Amino acid sequence: MRPCHGGVPTLKGDKLAEIHRQLSEPAQWKIVNEHHIVRACKFPDFKSALAFVNRIGELAEEQGHHPDILLGWAKSEVTLWTHAVDG
């Protein structure tokens, strides 16, 4: 099943912790209220941060899964969750 299509339970507790450990650099990703994950990224300048955000946008379109992205000078923050199952 694909969570983006709904019909599956949200990840919680031990299952969520297990998936979190499988991420590359899990310490960089924060789980918030067992609902969404957030990662802040730093860059040397705005242009680099913008290129990163644009690349995420391209991948999001390909996957049909769109994160919330905050862009600032030399930084970006990405927030992910599956809207179809609200978690």
Secondary structure, DSSP 8 states (H G I E B T S, - for coil): --GGGS-S----HHHHHHHHHHSSSGGG-EEETTTEEEEEEE-SSHHHHHHHHHHHHHHHHHHT---EEEEETTEEEEEE--GGGT-
